[in-house]
Amino acid sequence: MNQRWLLVAFALLIGAPAFAQDKKELRWGTDPTGGGPYIYKDDPNGPYVGFEVEFAEYLAKKLGRTSKPVEAEWSTLPELLDKPRTGEKGIDIVLNGYEARDDLKQKYASTVPYYQYRLQLVARKDDDSITGWADLGPKKSRIGVLEASVAFDYCNKRYPGQVVPNKDVATMFNAVADKTHADVTVQDNPACVFYVADPKYKDKFKLVDDGRQPGAYLIYLRKDDKELLSALDTAIKEGLKDGTLRKIYQKYGIWNADQEWLCKELTGDFPPDDDAQVERTGRGGARSVWPLIPQLLRAAGMTIFLAIASFPLAMLAGVVIATGRVYGPVWVKIPLAVFVEVIRGTPLLLQLYFLFFILPKQFPVLAFDPIYIGILGLAINYAAYEAENYRAGIQSIPRGQLEAALALGMSPFTAIRTVIVPQAVRVVIPPVTNDFIALFKDTSVCSVILITELTRKYNELYNFNRDLVVELAFITAGLYLLMSYPLSVVARVLERRMGASAAGGHR
């Protein structure tokens, strides 16, 4: 009997890893800053809701997994499939209102459609000049669209010079509502239905004319994930046929005749009729700014971490580069000079994009987690600027001091390290401190590589809490000020102390 129980226990131990593996996460790339009805928050500190959130949960359940959203910027979501799926930001699929596009289909595998959409024109309710698509041209209206979307391509071809692109849907609706930047917006009809019905806008919008350019939302994944693709296709068809997806879409007010057609097209039948009342989900947003402050504080902590982790590396590299440019041989000076000019002459955003998306494609071993790329990218960028600061400081030290140190028997390395560099550091305290303060603000660029720092968190909360935009802006600005002002005070103290020390030394 004891032996039998031992065998059972051993079998359970062997089977446990396989069971855990079956319950692994279905990691789906998404951008919550776009808002509803795709993914947003009812409770500012609660979980995400939205029809794609519930759709992802349905898919994960069918696959025996758990749903895990991975946040990134909408336009770069497909490129995450080019990276290893390991790590905190690795993904299995892209699921965020991505249309069927030829360029993406050539590069990635795609599922059968899970939603049929149309492009919808939305204008302000009090704008009587817009009654249909024909009223948009030529050059009569500014048309707000989501960049890198089908709406962007459609409007650019038909209304050249009138398109105003933006990174998220919510910002475009807000621009139309406030009569700034855009007169109308063209979006996929799920977003239009959601925002037109949003009580926060108090009947500011109207749907104009019929929808155009019908298309489909697909899930994108890696081409070698054939087993996952088959399972997703099966789950989508079953969800349409048994009415599961109908209930989800009705909950968010986006079920329509196009979905009936899609169901018939994919399954050969219509979903079952269901007249039961579906409770609509809320519209999200906080009543006051206080529940949102903890999220801003956590994001500010990431901003501080990025700055503190990257700037010492930038300073160290800057000293080395400056010393090499001043005292090194020609074969050292030229590459260092090229490095400084290239880094200073290209945007930090492009450098981070290169390090995170492009370089790992050629060298997979360099596919690090975003946090490491963020620190490295900021350090490399600021090293070029610190190198110029230190070079100016080194060149301000009289040449005779180096000659005197060498005459006393010091080696060139020792003389530079103990005589020249310490004096140069005193000279460059003000510009170096200014760069450190600037670095706090430049950490916002790290949002492009999936890091949620203060500015990205502000954008997300702003999109979900339009009534609190002033309060959020003041708190975010205040946090940046609290992070940077102490550095200015420390810099002035160091300047006085080192200035006094230098004066005493000269006496």
N, C-alpha and C positions, 0 to 999 in steps of 0.2 A: 504493500500500500504506500509506504513512504517513497519507494522508488517511482511509483506512478505519479505522485504529487510533484516529485522532483522533475519528472519529464514534462509535466504540464507547465510548471514554473519556467523551465528552460524554453519551452515552446513559446510561452508568452513573451519572454525576454527577446527571443529571436524575432517574433512577429511585431513587437512594439515599434521598431524603427520603420517597418513597412507601413504600419497603420498611421504613424505620424507623417510619413511621406505623402500618404493619400490625402491627408488633411492640410497639405501645404497651401500657401496663399495663391490666389489669382490676383496678381499685381497689375493694375490697370492705370495707365497714364491719363491724367486729367488736369485741367486748369480751373480751379474753383473761382478765380476772379471774374470769369464770364457771367456767373450768376445762373438764375433759374431759366427754364425748369430743369436744366441738365444736372447741375450740382450746386447747392447753396446751403444755407443754414437757416432753420427756423429759430433756434436758440443760439445766440452768439457764441456761447461756450459749449454747445452741444455738438452732436455728430452731424455730418453732412446728410442732406436729403436731396431728392431730385429723381426724375424718372430714370436717369442713367445710373444713379446710385442703386436704386431698387432693381434695375435691370442687371447690373453687375452682381448683385447679391443672388439674384435668381440663377445667373449663369454659374456662379461659384458653387451654389448648392447642387446644381445638376452635375457638375464636374467633381463633386466631393471635396471641394476646397473651401477656403474662406476668402471673402472679398477684402481687398486691400487697395485703396486709392493711393496713387503716388503723384504728388503735385509737381507740375512743371509749367513752363510757359507754353501756351497753346500752339504757337507756330513751330516749336521745336520738338513736340511730342513724338512724331515719327522717328526722329533721329535717335531717340533713346533705344529704339530697337536695334540700332547698329552697335550698341554697347553691350557688354556682358550683362546677363540678367542677375548676377550676384551683387550683393551689397544693398544698402538701404534704399537706393534709388533705382535699382534694376526693375524692369517691367517685363510682363509677358505679352500684354496687348495694349493698343491705343484705343480708348473708348471715350470720346468727348465730342460728339457731333461732327465727326470727320466724314466729309462727303466722298462719294465714289469719284476719284480723280485718276486719270491715266498715268500721271507721273508717279503717284504713290503705288498704283497697282503693278507697275513695272518693277518696282524695287522691293515691295513687301507682298506677302500673302494677305488676302482679304476674305472675310466671311460673306455669306449671303446678306442682303439688306435686313436691318432690324427696324428701320423706320423710313417712311417715304415722306419727303418734305417738298415744299415749294418756296420760292423766294417771294417775300411779301413786302409791299411798300407801306411804310408807316409815316404819317405826317402829324403835325400838331392839330388838335381838334378845332382850333380857332383859325386855321389857315385855309381859307376858302379858295386860294389859288391853286391848290393841289387836289384835283378830283380824279386823277388817273395817271398811268405811266406816261402818257403823251405830254403831260404838263411839266415833265422834268427837263426837257431839252428844247432848243440848244442853250446850254449854260444858264438856265433859269434858276437852278437850285443846287445847293451843296449837298451831296449825297454821302452820308456816313455809312461805312461798311467795316466789317471785320477783315483785317489784312490777311492775306494768304488763303482766303476763302473763295468759294464759287461765286458768291455775291460780288466780291472784289473784281474778279475777272469779268463777270457779266456786265457790271456797271462801267468798268473801264473801257470795254469795247463799244458800248452803246452811248455813253455819256462822257467822252474824254474831257479831261480838265475840270470835271465837277466832283470827282471822287475824293472823299476825305477818309483815309484809312485809320484804324485804331487797333490796339491790341486786344480790347475786350468789348463785348456786346453792351454791357451795362453802361460804359462810358459814352457810347454812341447814343443810346436812348436818353441819357442825361443831357447830352449836348443839344439834342432836338428839343427836349422839354424846356431847357433854359434859353433857347434861341441863340446858342453860341456854337460856332464852328460848323454846324450842320443844320439844314432846313428840314431834311427828311432822312430816313434811314431805310436801307434794304437789308433784311435779315431773313433767316430761315423762319418759317411760320411758327414753330414751337416757341421760339423766343418772343416773337411778336404777340402771340396769344397771351403769354405770361405777363409781359410788361404792360400791355394795353389794359389788362384786368387788374394790375397792381394798384391798390388803393392809395399808395404813397404818391402816385402821380396825379391823383384827383381828376380823372377824366381829361388828361392832357393830350392823349393820343387817339388816332383813328386809323383803322385799317383802310387802305385805299386800293380800289380795283381788285381784280382777281390775282391769285398767285401765279407766278411764272417760273419757267425753267425747272420742272419737276426733277427731283434727284433723290438719292438714297443715302442714308447713313450706314457705314460699314465699320466693322472692327478690323484693324490692321494688326498683323503679327509677323514674326519672322517666317521666311519661306520654308525653312527646314522643320517648322513645327506642324507637320502634316497631321499628326494625331490630335493635337489641340484644335487645329482648324476643323477637322471632321466633327469633333465633339461640340464645338461652338455652333457649327451649322445645324447640327441635329437639335441642340437645345433651343436655338432661335425658332426653327420650324415648329417644334413641339409647343413652345410658348405661345406662338401665334395661333396654332390650331386649337389648343385646349382653352384659350381665352385668358391665360395668365398675363400675357403682355397687354391685352386689351384692358384688363383691370388696372394695371399700372399706368397706362397712358390716359385712361379716363380720370384717374386720380389727379392728374396734372392738367387735365383739360385739353389734351392734344390728340385724342382719338378722333379720326374723321374717315371720310369715304376712301381716302388714299390708302389707309391702313387696311380697310376691307379688301381693296384691290390687291394689296401686297400679300395678304394672307391667302387669297385665292390663287395668286400667281405662284407662291412658294409651296403651298400644301394641296392645292386643288379643291379647297373648300373654304367656307367662311367660318369664322370663330362662332361659338355658340352664343345665342342671344342671352343677355344678362341685364335685366331691368333693375337690379338691386341698386340702391342709392350708394354712390361712392363718395366718401368724405374727402373733400378737397384738402390738400395740404396748405399750410400757411404760407405767408410771403416772406417770412424771416425779418431780421432787424431787431435791434435793441431799443428799448424805450429811453434809456439814458446811456451815457458814455462810460459809466463806472464799471459795468461788467466787461467792457472791452479792454480796460487798462491792463489787466494781467497778460493778455495776449501781446500787447505792445511792449510790455516790459520783457517778456521772454524773447521777443524778436530783437529788442535792444541789446539783450545779453549776447545774442549771436553776433550782432554788429561789433560789440566790444571785443568779443573773442577773436573775430577775424582780424580786427585792427591790431590787437596786442600780439597775436601770433605771427602776423606777417611783417609788421614794421621792423622789429629787431633783425629779421633776416634781410630786409631791404637795406638797413643801415650797415650791417656787416658786409654785404655784397658791395654796397656803394663805396665803402672805404677801400676794399680790395681793388675794385675797378678804377677808382680815382688814382690810387697809388701806382697801379700798372700803367695808366695813361701818362702820368707825370714822369715816373722814373724807369719804366720798363723799356726794353728794346723795341725796335720798330715792329717786329713780328708779333709783339704783344699789344702795342699801342693801336695798330690798325684794326684788328678784330674787336677790341674793346670799344673803339670809337664807333665802329659800324653798329655794334650792339646798342650803344646808347642812342644813336640817332634813329635806328629802326624802332626801338621801343618807345622813344619819346614822340616819334612821328606817326604812330598808329594808335587807334583807340583801344582803351582797356577792354571794352566790350568785345572787340574783334580778337584780342589776345586770349581772353578767357574762352571764347567760342572755339578758337583753334586748339587750345590745350585740352578742352573737354570733349569736343565732338570730332574734330578732324584728325588730330595726332593719334588717338587710340585706334583709328581705322587702319592706319599703316603699321602701328606698333601696339598690338593688343596688350602687351605687358605694361603699358603706360596708362591703362584704364583704371585710374584711381577713383575713390569716392569723391563726390563734389566738394566736400569740406576741405580736402587736401589740395584739390585743384584751385579752389578759391584762395587759400593761403598762399600757394605757390604763385598763382597768377598775380596777386596783389604785390607780393614780394618782388617778383621780376620787374613789374611795371615801375614800382617806386624805387627799385635799386638804380635804375637809369637816372632818375631825378636826383637821388641822394649822391650818386657818383659825381654829378656836376657841382652839387653843393660842396662836397669834400674837395673836389679838384680846385675849386676857387679858394677854399680855405687853405689848402696846401700851398698853392702858388702865392698866397698872401704872406707866408712866412719867409723872411729874408734868407736868401741862398747861403749867406755866411754861416747861419746856424748849423746847417748840414755839414758844411766844410769844417767847422770847428769841432763837431762831434766826430767826424772822421779823423781829424788830426789828433784827437785824444785817444785814438785806437779803437773806436767803435766800428763794428761792421756796418755796411750800408743798411742792412735789414734792421739792426738794433737801433741805429740812429733815426731811421724813419719811424720806427715803432715807438721809441721812448722820447724823442725830441720833437719831431715834426707833427705827427698825427695828433698827440694830445693838445698842442696849440691850435691846430686846425679845427679840432672839435669845438673849442671855445668860440671860435669865429663864426661857425655855422649853426650855432644853437637856434637863432631866430628862424632861418629858412627851414631847418629840419623840423622844428616844432610846427611851423605852418603846414608842412607836408603831412605830418602826423594828423593834424586836425582835418586836412582835406581827405585823408585816407578813410576817416570815419564815414564821410559822405560817399566816397567812391565804393564802399562795400555794397552799396545798393545795386551795383552792376552785377553782383554775384547772383542775383535772382535769375539771370539767364541760364545758370547752370544748376538750378534746382535748390538753391539755398534760400530759405525764408528768413530774411533779415528785416530790419525795421521798415524800410520803404515798401517792400513787397507786402508785408503784413498790413501796412496802412492802406495800400491799394485794395487789398482783399476786403478789409473791414469797410472801407469807403464804398465799395460797390454794393455791400449788403446793408449799409446803414446810411443812406443818402441824407436823411434828416439830421445826421450828426456830423456832417462834413466839416463844419467850422471847429467843433470841439476836437475831432480827431486830428485835424491839421495842427491846431495849437499844441496838443499833447505831443504829437510826433516831433514838431519843431522844438518843443521844450526839451524832449529827451535828447535830441541831437545837441542842443545847447548845453545841457547838463554834462554830456560826454566830452564836449570839446573845450568848454570854458576853463575847467581846472587845468588843462594842459597849458593854456595861455598864462595862467598864474604861475605854474611851475616853471615855465620858460623864463618869465621875468625874474623869478627868484634865482634861477641858475645863472642868468646873465649878470645879475648884480654880484653874486658870490664869486663867479669866475673872473668877472671884471676886477673885483677887489683883489682877488688872489694874484691876478696877472700884474696889477699895479704894484702890489707888495713885492712881487718877485723882481720887478724892474728896479725898485728902490734898493 
